[in-house]
Amino acid sequence: MKKDEVFNKPIEKQFEFDAEIAAVFDDMLQRSVPFYVEAMKLTRRFAKNYLPEGGLVYDLGCSTASTLLDVERSLEVDARLVGLDNAPSMLEQARKKIVAFNSNVEVEEADILTYDYQACDVVISNYTLQFIRPFVREELIKKISTVMKKGGAFIFSEKVVSPNSKLNKELIDCYYDFKQSQGYSQYEIAQKREALENVLIPYTEEENIEMARRCGFTHCECIFRWANFATFIAIK
């Protein structure tokens, strides 16, 4: 696994999922997202719980397909697993993994906002919604709810903010301490924060839950949270 050193030099552009990011993405996730492995274990567990024989699961913003490969290894039923991403460099890494693991996971280069979804049982979205502008984010969730079969599940993880400004700053400080503990320098942390400015737009925990309910899910709750990182499940 190649080490993430993308932001140890001056940035020249806003954050984007290009070839440089794709090459170090797995390391970036594990060192940048607190308890990422545990959150993905929960995602895998609940995806398995809601995926029936012959079912279909989509992973929105599947990146290098790690999550779908983990889900596939845990399944006791035959199901179709489809990953969608608009970054060719990410999908290149995903296809290498799929071949290496002799996997049946499918990946497609696609815009998740306009993609023609089939009726599905599970949809996964790991830290993807936060990169979608708020005025179209809700339209995507409505689209997902419309194609999801009754009793299906939408499992999504997001960076969240607190409505309390003092607490929000403390949560950010807590997160930066975590990143430093993972070997990132203060310079790298500042560079990445600048690159993500106006690109990553998080909601509060309550806003994420309310959005899911407005869009047609009967129930939504947070099943894991560490400071300003949270995993949710919404049930159709």
SVG drawing of the C-alpha trace seen along z (x, -y; Angstrom):
<svg xmlns="http://www.w3.org/2000/svg" viewBox="-42 -29 48 48">
<polyline fill="none" stroke="black" stroke-width="0.4" points="0.0,0.0 1.6,-3.3 1.9,-5.9 -0.1,-9.1 2.3,-12.1 0.1,-14.1 -0.2,-17.2 3.5,-17.5 4.0,-20.0 2.2,-23.3 -1.2,-22.6 -1.9,-23.9 -5.7,-23.1 -8.8,-22.1 -9.1,-18.5 -10.1,-16.1 -9.9,-12.3 -7.2,-12.2 -4.4,-9.6 -2.2,-11.0 -5.0,-10.5 -6.0,-7.1 -2.5,-5.8 -2.5,-6.4 -6.2,-6.3 -6.4,-3.2 -3.7,-4.5 -5.3,-8.0 -8.6,-6.5 -7.1,-4.5 -5.0,-7.3 -7.5,-10.2 -10.8,-8.6 -11.0,-7.7 -12.0,-4.1 -12.5,-3.6 -12.0,0.1 -14.7,0.4 -17.1,-1.7 -16.6,0.5 -17.1,3.7 -20.5,2.3 -21.3,1.4 -20.4,4.9 -22.5,6.4 -25.6,4.4 -25.2,4.8 -25.2,8.6 -28.2,8.4 -30.3,6.6 -29.1,8.3 -31.3,11.3 -30.6,14.1 -30.3,12.6 -30.2,9.1 -28.5,6.0 -26.2,3.6 -24.8,0.3 -21.7,-1.5 -21.9,-5.2 -18.4,-6.6 -16.9,-3.1 -13.3,-4.4 -11.0,-1.4 -13.8,1.1 -12.4,2.1 -15.9,2.0 -17.6,4.1 -14.8,6.7 -15.2,7.0 -19.0,7.3 -18.6,10.0 -16.3,12.1 -18.8,12.0 -21.9,13.0 -23.7,16.3 -26.0,15.6 -25.6,14.9 -26.0,11.2 -24.9,8.6 -22.5,5.9 -22.0,2.8 -19.6,-0.1 -20.1,-3.5 -17.5,-6.2 -16.7,-9.1 -12.9,-9.0 -11.2,-6.8 -8.0,-6.6 -10.0,-5.1 -11.6,-2.6 -8.3,-1.6 -7.1,-0.6 -10.5,1.1 -10.2,3.3 -6.7,4.4 -8.1,5.5 -11.1,7.3 -8.7,9.3 -6.3,10.0 -9.1,11.4 -10.9,13.2 -14.0,11.2 -17.4,10.8 -17.7,7.2 -18.7,4.9 -17.5,1.2 -18.7,-1.4 -17.6,-4.9 -20.7,-6.9 -22.3,-10.1 -24.2,-8.9 -26.6,-11.8 -27.8,-10.8 -27.2,-7.0 -30.1,-4.8 -30.5,-2.7 -32.2,0.7 -34.5,1.8 -32.0,2.6 -31.9,3.9 -28.8,2.0 -27.1,-1.2 -23.7,-2.1 -22.2,-5.6 -19.0,-6.1 -18.0,-9.8 -19.5,-10.6 -22.6,-12.7 -20.5,-15.4 -18.9,-16.2 -22.3,-16.8 -23.7,-20.3 -26.6,-20.6 -29.1,-21.6 -28.7,-18.4 -27.8,-16.1 -31.4,-15.6 -32.5,-14.8 -30.0,-12.0 -31.4,-10.6 -34.9,-10.8 -33.7,-8.9 -32.2,-6.2 -35.3,-5.8 -37.5,-5.5 -35.5,-2.6 -34.9,-0.8 -37.2,2.2 -39.3,2.0 -37.3,3.2 -34.0,2.3 -31.2,0.2 -29.2,-2.8 -25.9,-2.7 -23.9,-5.9 -20.9,-7.4 -20.3,-11.2 -18.2,-13.8 -20.6,-15.8 -20.6,-19.2 -22.0,-20.3 -24.6,-23.1 -22.7,-24.4 -19.8,-26.5 -17.7,-25.9 -18.2,-22.2 -17.6,-22.1 -14.2,-23.7 -13.4,-21.2 -14.4,-18.3 -12.1,-19.6 -9.2,-20.0 -9.9,-16.4 -9.7,-15.2 -6.5,-17.1 -4.9,-15.5 -6.0,-12.1 -4.4,-12.9 -1.1,-14.0 -1.1,-10.7 -1.3,-8.9 1.9,-10.6 0.5,-13.6 2.3,-16.9 0.6,-20.2 1.6,-21.4 -0.1,-18.4 -3.2,-18.9 -3.4,-22.6 -2.8,-21.9 -5.5,-19.3 -8.0,-21.5 -7.3,-24.3 -7.7,-21.9 -11.1,-20.7 -12.4,-24.3 -15.8,-24.6 -15.4,-21.1 -16.5,-19.1 -19.8,-20.4 -20.9,-18.4 -24.3,-18.4 -25.1,-17.9 -26.1,-14.5 -29.7,-15.7 -29.7,-17.1 -28.6,-13.8 -31.3,-11.9 -34.0,-14.4 -32.9,-14.4 -33.3,-10.6 -36.7,-10.8 -37.9,-13.5 -36.7,-11.5 -38.9,-8.5 -37.0,-6.3 -39.2,-5.2 -36.4,-5.2 -32.8,-6.6 -30.4,-6.6 -26.7,-6.9 -25.1,-3.5 -21.5,-4.7 -19.9,-8.0 -16.5,-9.3 -16.2,-13.0 -17.2,-14.5 -17.4,-11.2 -20.6,-9.2 -22.2,-6.2 -26.0,-6.0 -28.5,-3.4 -31.8,-4.4 -34.5,-1.8 -37.0,-1.9"/>
</svg>
